Amino acid sequence: MAEDWVVRHDGEGTPVLRYLLDEREGRPWADLLEVLDESADASGYIRAELPGWVVSGPPELGQRLVADGATVLRHAHTFRRDLRADPPPADWAGAPLREGLRAVPCDRAPEELFAAWRAAFAPGHVDHFAADDARALTERLGMLLAGKAIGPVLPSSLLAVDAEDRVVAAAVLTDRNGLPWIGEVFRHPELGYRGLGADLLRRAVADAAERGLADLHLVVSEGNPARRLYESLGFLLQETSLTVIVPDSV
């Protein structure tokens, strides 16, 4: 994947930091930010040069920014599974789901997935979206399925539906600038089927490998118990980052 790094310099032309430019929460986003000059006051530089921006970088830098008035948006861990060096077991492909459930393509309207998604990330969950249902549907789930949040939905994505054709779980895989990405895995907790998310994810991982994808990536928030699931399925920690919103002015 070609990455266009933005490099910022100080008044003397010394490189201070670099990042990938994107957009998040309606703000410019300095993603994967790295400090290039360890002698520089990176926090002060960011507050002066990137006011109002979203910044994702090392936790230590994020904590300094928070001490200087920034707001935490997400503390997260990035994982990767190598599908070639560590191919999924053969029995992951097409494994049957629980009795009465079927796996179907992820090609339904967001409204059909919303009840399960909203229940999975209810108040108290670290990834709960604290807004009304209309905004949650439009700004989160709808954007994800439309390919506007992370990237286009990949064909390895799967839904689990019950005998009444209700969506009870999903594994949504996306293309994030050329990287196969697990955008969301969830199940409706009030309907039972404990472990169904893992079942879907195994099938999705196997399908991705069969389609020739080299690897899969994902991000899990600090405190999300799903991290144990990803680790059990062969995903390895790559990095930890803290995402913050920089104050609008120094």
Order of alpha helices (4+ residues) and beta strands (2+ residues): beta-beta-beta-alpha-beta-alpha-beta-beta-alpha-alpha-alpha-beta-beta-beta-alpha-beta-alpha-beta
